[in-house]
Amino acid sequence: MTDIIQAIEVFAMVTGVAYVILEILQKNSMWIVGILTGAACAFSFAVQHVWASMGLNIYYMVISVIGLYKWKKDSGKVEAGEIHLGRLDGRTAAVSALLTIAGTVAFTFILRTTGDPAPVLDAFAVILSAVATWWLAMSYVEQWILWIIADIITTVLCVVTGQYLLALMYLVYVGGAVYGYIHWKRHGKVVTSAE
């Protein structure tokens, strides 16, 4: 069983790196790769009994369908080489902050009852990543900032739970998120539904 888990972690690492590259370049195929990576990570986290991160990866698979639809629609509104961006408004940011705080508190309580080895880290990483994934589907450039924080926390979580290959993958994600933020800021163009 250990060999199977390690093979799945390697698969998740390879597809995860491809996902980040496609995300930075804002390629619609990123969402398809995201489904594969989400399935692999969900299995790996389930085996380690890291339930919130497992659930998050299932959420990633679902949101990938929404993201693919939205990105296909918005990609026709920009020139080649441009990144289509949504505009993050104050209300969305405030609701996201409240959901992150409330969700982290609630999930921490739930995860403590399941024997999660790191309930606070797991809960915060999951909730922040869920918000960041929604922001990614909406093409908010600020999603990269959330990913930097969430990926650092998830790297620590993977080290704590002995998932060293996944920790390496999330460390690569941190670097990709920093680069992605710079790239999207430099090449981004805000588009609206009316365009």
Rosetta silent file (secondary structure, phi, psi, omega in degrees, C-alpha in Angstrom):
SEQUENCE: MTDIIQAIEVFAMVTGVAYVILEILQKNSMWIVGILTGAACAFSFAVQHVWASMGLNIYYMVISVIGLYKWKKDSGKVEAGEIHLGRLDGRTAAVSALLTIAGTVAFTFILRTTGDPAPVLDAFAVILSAVATWWLAMSYVEQWILWIIADIITTVLCVVTGQYLLALMYLVYVGGAVYGYIHWKRHGKVVTSAE
SCORE:     score description
SCORE:     0.000 S_00000001
   1 L     0.000  -35.372 -179.378    0.000    0.000    0.000 S_00000001
   2 H   -60.699  -40.472  179.324    2.899    2.372    0.758 S_00000001
   3 H   -63.744  -39.133  178.997    4.164    2.070   -2.842 S_00000001
   4 H   -65.220  -44.385  179.887    0.714    2.942   -4.198 S_00000001
   5 H   -62.314  -43.734  179.053    0.448    5.992   -1.935 S_00000001
   6 H   -64.658  -38.681  177.537    3.908    7.188   -2.956 S_00000001
   7 H   -63.307  -40.578  178.347    3.060    6.695   -6.647 S_00000001
   8 H   -66.413  -39.146  177.259   -0.116    8.738   -6.176 S_00000001
   9 H   -63.923  -39.588  177.281    1.863   11.477   -4.400 S_00000001
  10 H   -64.217  -45.136  177.363    4.350   11.566   -7.306 S_00000001
  11 H   -58.338  -45.693  179.855    1.450   11.768   -9.784 S_00000001
  12 H   -62.876  -37.456  179.560   -0.124   14.588   -7.736 S_00000001
  13 H   -66.170  -45.772 -179.136    3.192   16.416   -7.627 S_00000001
  14 H   -64.591  -49.203 -179.964    3.722   16.205  -11.396 S_00000001
  15 H   -69.207  -30.946  178.117    0.152   17.197  -12.286 S_00000001
  16 H   -65.452  -40.673  177.450    0.185   19.838   -9.534 S_00000001
  17 H   -66.732  -42.437  176.732    3.235   21.550  -11.014 S_00000001
  18 H   -59.804  -39.661  179.182    1.631   21.393  -14.478 S_00000001
  19 H   -59.185  -46.786 -178.245   -1.516   22.930  -12.943 S_00000001
  20 H   -64.214  -41.618  178.650    0.406   25.904  -11.536 S_00000001
  21 H   -61.415  -46.559  178.916    2.169   26.523  -14.857 S_00000001
  22 H   -65.462  -33.430  177.335   -1.157   26.436  -16.719 S_00000001
  23 H   -65.850  -46.381  179.288   -2.700   28.687  -14.042 S_00000001
  24 H   -58.761  -42.084 -179.720    0.046   31.287  -14.412 S_00000001
  25 L   -81.489   -4.957 -178.298   -0.452   31.251  -18.188 S_00000001
  26 L    53.551   57.408  176.702   -4.239   31.206  -17.684 S_00000001
  27 L   -98.313  133.547 -178.626   -4.856   28.192  -19.909 S_00000001
  28 L   -59.881  -28.860  179.923   -8.312   26.622  -19.794 S_00000001
  29 L   -64.105  -15.609  177.206   -6.759   23.135  -19.741 S_00000001
  30 H   -54.373  -39.923 -176.375   -5.604   23.939  -16.197 S_00000001
  31 H   -65.716  -34.571  178.208   -9.064   23.021  -14.931 S_00000001
  32 H   -69.485  -44.160  175.600   -8.887   19.526  -16.453 S_00000001
  33 H   -61.610  -35.194  178.822   -5.457   18.940  -14.908 S_00000001
  34 H   -61.640  -36.099  177.841   -6.958   20.272  -11.663 S_00000001
  35 H   -64.008  -43.956 -179.837   -9.543   17.496  -11.618 S_00000001
  36 H   -66.329  -44.420  179.426   -6.803   14.857  -11.909 S_00000001
  37 H   -64.650  -42.590  179.548   -4.601   16.496   -9.266 S_00000001
  38 H   -59.647  -41.395  179.501   -7.578   16.953   -6.936 S_00000001
  39 H   -64.480  -43.606 -179.615   -8.481   13.264   -7.177 S_00000001
  40 H   -65.675  -44.937 -179.765   -4.920   12.167   -6.421 S_00000001
  41 H   -67.070  -38.975  179.152   -4.515   14.566   -3.495 S_00000001
  42 H   -59.094  -43.172  179.153   -7.933   13.683   -2.071 S_00000001
  43 H   -64.117  -46.341 -178.580   -6.929   10.020   -1.965 S_00000001
  44 H   -61.729  -44.926  178.849   -3.545   10.754   -0.372 S_00000001
  45 H   -66.424  -34.980  178.945   -5.046   13.005    2.314 S_00000001
  46 H   -63.923  -41.806  179.598   -7.790   10.431    3.017 S_00000001
  47 H   -62.171  -34.150  179.989   -5.213    7.720    3.644 S_00000001
  48 L   -86.476   -0.285 -179.085   -3.480   10.058    6.145 S_00000001
  49 L    64.375   31.290  176.225   -6.862   10.917    7.784 S_00000001
  50 L   -98.664   82.131 -164.847   -6.428   14.611    6.938 S_00000001
  51 H   -68.240  -40.784 -177.840  -10.131   14.992    6.251 S_00000001
  52 H   -65.549  -42.372  178.419  -10.511   18.693    5.556 S_00000001
  53 H   -66.657  -32.880  174.231   -7.740   18.697    2.960 S_00000001
  54 H   -62.534  -48.049  179.650   -9.334   15.615    1.393 S_00000001
  55 H   -62.671  -37.254  178.104  -12.666   17.446    1.191 S_00000001
  56 H   -60.083  -41.752 -178.657  -10.962   20.520   -0.214 S_00000001
  57 H   -69.388  -29.295  172.174   -9.563   18.513   -3.092 S_00000001
  58 H   -67.575  -41.368  175.495  -13.027   17.162   -3.865 S_00000001
  59 H   -58.657  -42.441  178.201  -14.225   20.800   -3.864 S_00000001
  60 H   -56.405  -40.654 -178.891  -11.393   21.613   -6.309 S_00000001
  61 H   -64.212  -39.640  179.949  -12.744   18.986   -8.669 S_00000001
  62 H   -70.362  -46.406 -176.259  -16.238   20.514   -8.545 S_00000001
  63 H   -67.914  -21.891  178.099  -15.101   24.144   -8.889 S_00000001
  64 H   -60.172  -34.158  178.704  -12.953   23.133  -11.879 S_00000001
  65 H   -66.950  -44.519  178.416  -16.128   22.717  -13.930 S_00000001
  66 H   -64.597  -45.343 -179.873  -17.303   26.245  -13.020 S_00000001
  67 H   -61.146  -42.322  179.657  -13.846   27.706  -13.634 S_00000001
  68 H   -61.474  -44.752  178.699  -13.529   26.069  -17.030 S_00000001
  69 H   -60.843  -49.341 -176.652  -16.899   27.486  -18.122 S_00000001
  70 H   -65.305  -44.300 -178.760  -16.104   31.018  -16.859 S_00000001
  71 H   -65.880  -37.900  177.806  -12.578   31.102  -18.270 S_00000001
  72 H   -61.675  -41.105  179.577  -13.729   29.891  -21.690 S_00000001
  73 H   -65.030  -46.444 -175.252  -16.276   32.704  -21.755 S_00000001
  74 H   -78.256  -22.470 -177.487  -13.822   35.401  -20.596 S_00000001
  75 H   -65.390  -22.905  177.181  -10.852   34.297  -22.718 S_00000001
  76 L   -77.643   -3.611 -176.956  -12.571   35.683  -25.809 S_00000001
  77 L   -99.686    3.600 -179.692  -12.529   39.185  -24.274 S_00000001
  78 L  -129.250  160.141  177.168   -8.748   39.639  -24.282 S_00000001
  79 L   -80.081  165.028  176.730   -5.987   39.739  -26.865 S_00000001
  80 L   -57.756  134.270  179.776   -3.363   37.008  -27.194 S_00000001
  81 L    89.751  -11.325  177.877   -0.902   37.217  -24.316 S_00000001
  82 L   -92.544  153.049  176.880   -3.309   39.101  -22.040 S_00000001
  83 E  -104.695  124.895  177.413   -4.750   37.680  -18.821 S_00000001
  84 E   -78.816  129.689 -177.780   -8.491   38.242  -18.297 S_00000001
  85 E  -120.707  143.797  168.588   -9.138   39.582  -14.805 S_00000001
  86 L   -93.392  161.455  179.156  -12.245   40.050  -12.730 S_00000001
  87 L  -101.526  118.826  177.991  -12.539   43.018  -10.387 S_00000001
  88 L   -78.831  119.314  178.983  -12.606   42.105   -6.682 S_00000001
  89 L   -95.235  165.759 -177.434  -15.047   44.404   -4.901 S_00000001
  90 H   -60.854  -37.982 -179.380  -15.070   45.305   -1.205 S_00000001
  91 H   -64.208  -45.316  178.889  -18.199   43.300   -0.465 S_00000001
  92 H   -62.467  -41.483  179.156  -16.716   40.090   -1.902 S_00000001
  93 H   -63.912  -43.215 -179.115  -13.484   40.658    0.046 S_00000001
  94 H   -66.183  -45.235  178.633  -15.379   41.279    3.306 S_00000001
  95 H   -62.571  -40.854  178.996  -17.640   38.239    2.890 S_00000001
  96 H   -62.575  -41.326  178.770  -14.587   36.124    2.031 S_00000001
  97 H   -63.840  -44.761  178.899  -12.773   37.310    5.179 S_00000001
  98 H   -63.521  -42.578  178.176  -15.786   36.514    7.366 S_00000001
  99 H   -63.543  -37.369  179.300  -16.201   33.083    5.765 S_00000001
 100 H   -64.546  -46.148 -179.330  -12.499   32.364    6.289 S_00000001
 101 H   -66.336  -53.168 -177.882  -12.643   33.229    9.996 S_00000001
 102 H   -63.106  -42.410 -179.702  -15.963   31.497   10.725 S_00000001
 103 H   -64.479  -39.603  178.820  -15.100   28.491    8.574 S_00000001
 104 H   -64.264  -44.271  179.126  -11.710   28.024   10.240 S_00000001
 105 H   -62.459  -48.022 -178.344  -13.243   28.104   13.727 S_00000001
 106 H   -63.872  -46.193 -179.200  -16.033   25.681   12.766 S_00000001
 107 H   -65.874  -36.820  178.425  -13.749   23.285   10.890 S_00000001
 108 H   -59.271  -44.912  178.843  -11.181   23.282   13.691 S_00000001
 109 H   -60.295  -47.150 -179.243  -13.875   22.145   16.116 S_00000001
 110 H   -63.634  -45.002 -175.966  -15.087   19.425   13.743 S_00000001
 111 H   -67.342  -29.414  176.372  -11.593   18.204   12.892 S_00000001
 112 H   -63.047  -31.287 -179.344  -10.650   17.864   16.561 S_00000001
 113 H   -79.101  -15.210 -178.195  -13.440   15.296   16.902 S_00000001
 114 H   -96.479   -2.786 -178.568  -12.143   13.262   13.927 S_00000001
 115 L    82.400   17.490  177.011   -8.611   12.805   15.224 S_00000001
 116 L   -55.894  131.366 -176.256   -7.064   15.112   12.608 S_00000001
 117 L   -70.075  -18.958 -179.704   -3.355   15.391   13.503 S_00000001
 118 L  -146.328   70.188 -169.788   -3.222   19.172   12.888 S_00000001
 119 H   -62.385  -38.398 -178.038   -6.802   20.521   13.045 S_00000001
 120 H   -69.551  -47.735  178.286   -6.069   24.272   13.120 S_00000001
 121 H   -60.692  -45.869 -178.008   -3.577   24.164   10.220 S_00000001
 122 H   -61.584  -46.435 -178.193   -5.820   21.819    8.251 S_00000001
 123 H   -64.076  -47.902 -177.728   -8.939   23.943    8.817 S_00000001
 124 H   -64.798  -43.871  179.054   -7.312   27.280    7.989 S_00000001
 125 H   -60.824  -40.812 -178.116   -5.562   25.916    4.889 S_00000001
 126 H   -66.959  -49.016 -177.081   -8.798   24.362    3.650 S_00000001
 127 H   -65.787  -45.397  179.496  -11.012   27.391    4.130 S_00000001
 128 H   -62.985  -39.436  178.722   -8.476   29.837    2.704 S_00000001
 129 H   -67.930  -35.545  177.335   -7.854   27.544   -0.263 S_00000001
 130 H   -63.795  -43.355  177.562  -11.594   27.203   -0.901 S_00000001
 131 H   -64.873  -44.620 -179.606  -11.921   30.999   -1.035 S_00000001
 132 H   -61.651  -37.072  179.299   -8.802   31.276   -3.223 S_00000001
 133 H   -66.621  -39.791  176.388  -10.182   28.682   -5.646 S_00000001
 134 H   -64.453  -43.696  177.799  -13.410   30.632   -6.034 S_00000001
 135 H   -62.022  -35.662  176.442  -11.398   33.821   -6.573 S_00000001
 136 H   -63.175  -45.063  179.163   -9.322   31.935   -9.167 S_00000001
 137 H   -60.677  -31.277  178.897  -12.479   30.906  -11.031 S_00000001
 138 L   -88.313   -1.074  177.986  -13.492   34.592  -11.047 S_00000001
 139 L    63.159   35.771  174.791   -9.962   35.571  -12.229 S_00000001
 140 L   -78.343  127.077  179.483   -9.218   37.944   -9.342 S_00000001
 141 L   -61.657  -28.651 -178.866   -5.500   38.764   -9.312 S_00000001
 142 L   -66.542  -14.767  178.285   -5.673   38.872   -5.509 S_00000001
 143 H   -58.525  -28.827  179.896   -6.253   35.117   -5.454 S_00000001
 144 H   -63.854  -36.080  179.170   -2.475   34.733   -5.722 S_00000001
 145 H   -64.710  -43.490  177.024   -1.979   36.380   -2.320 S_00000001
 146 H   -61.490  -39.096 -179.521   -4.391   33.911   -0.743 S_00000001
 147 H   -66.768  -37.939  178.489   -2.557   31.051   -2.437 S_00000001
 148 H   -57.688  -48.447 -179.552    0.819   32.175   -1.104 S_00000001
 149 H   -64.935  -49.964 -177.410   -0.533   32.043    2.455 S_00000001
 150 H   -62.633  -38.789 -178.410   -2.520   28.820    1.981 S_00000001
 151 H   -71.258  -34.019  174.665    0.354   27.023    0.265 S_00000001
 152 H   -63.908  -45.303  179.865    2.821   27.917    3.017 S_00000001
 153 H   -63.433  -42.312 -179.201    0.374   26.571    5.608 S_00000001
 154 H   -68.434  -33.840  174.544   -0.256   23.406    3.580 S_00000001
 155 H   -58.847  -47.293  178.335    3.495   22.856    3.174 S_00000001
 156 H   -61.694  -43.957  179.548    3.829   22.893    6.963 S_00000001
 157 H   -58.833  -43.808 -179.844    0.806   20.585    7.302 S_00000001
 158 H   -65.717  -38.038  177.002    2.309   18.066    4.882 S_00000001
 159 H   -64.481  -45.278 -179.508    5.626   18.085    6.764 S_00000001
 160 H   -59.828  -36.419 -177.445    3.815   17.582   10.092 S_00000001
 161 L   -95.517    7.595  175.198    1.891   14.600    8.675 S_00000001
 162 L    76.853   18.621  179.327    4.928   13.078    6.920 S_00000001
 163 L   -98.116   74.660 -169.027    3.781   13.718    3.346 S_00000001
 164 H   -69.723  -34.517  177.093    7.142   15.015    2.142 S_00000001
 165 H   -67.412  -40.736  176.406    6.514   14.779   -1.612 S_00000001
 166 H   -67.188  -34.117  176.244    3.289   16.738   -1.241 S_00000001
 167 H   -61.013  -42.384  177.813    5.171   19.240    0.960 S_00000001
 168 H   -62.664  -42.430  178.766    7.630   19.730   -1.885 S_00000001
 169 H   -60.127  -45.066 -178.874    4.759   20.217   -4.322 S_00000001
 170 H   -69.570  -28.141  174.310    3.169   22.884   -2.113 S_00000001
 171 H   -66.886  -39.819  174.259    6.522   24.618   -1.722 S_00000001
 172 H   -62.760  -39.401  177.200    6.721   24.808   -5.515 S_00000001
 173 H   -58.354  -38.706  179.136    3.176   26.212   -5.420 S_00000001
 174 H   -59.520  -49.532  178.249    4.381   29.046   -3.158 S_00000001
 175 H   -61.485  -40.955  178.132    7.010   30.058   -5.722 S_00000001
 176 H   -63.670  -37.328 -179.933    4.481   29.693   -8.533 S_00000001
 177 H   -67.479  -38.873  176.952    1.983   31.892   -6.685 S_00000001
 178 H   -62.740  -48.377  178.914    4.545   34.663   -6.230 S_00000001
 179 H   -63.824  -42.151 -179.755    5.424   34.516   -9.928 S_00000001
 180 H   -58.939  -41.828  178.676    1.751   34.212  -10.913 S_00000001
 181 H   -60.255  -46.924  179.768    0.849   37.376   -9.021 S_00000001
 182 H   -62.946  -44.847 -178.391    3.589   39.337  -10.790 S_00000001
 183 H   -63.618  -46.578 -178.923    2.677   37.855  -14.190 S_00000001
 184 H   -66.424  -38.170  177.710   -1.060   38.521  -13.841 S_00000001
 185 H   -63.011  -40.735 -176.334   -0.457   42.090  -12.611 S_00000001
 186 H   -72.874  -37.915 -171.875    1.828   42.772  -15.566 S_00000001
 187 H  -112.176    7.573 -174.368   -0.310   41.164  -18.300 S_00000001
 188 E   -83.285  149.727  174.231   -3.828   41.442  -16.855 S_00000001
 189 E  -137.134  124.706  179.681   -6.824   43.236  -18.316 S_00000001
 190 E   -72.226  129.776  176.828  -10.045   43.618  -16.350 S_00000001
 191 L  -120.206  154.927  178.707  -13.061   42.308  -18.256 S_00000001
 192 L  -125.771  166.786  179.845  -16.729   42.553  -17.317 S_00000001
 193 L   -63.364  -28.472 -177.092  -19.829   40.568  -18.170 S_00000001
 194 L   -76.567  -15.522 -176.897  -21.082   43.429  -20.332 S_00000001
 195 L   -72.905    0.000    0.000  -18.040   43.333  -22.637 S_00000001
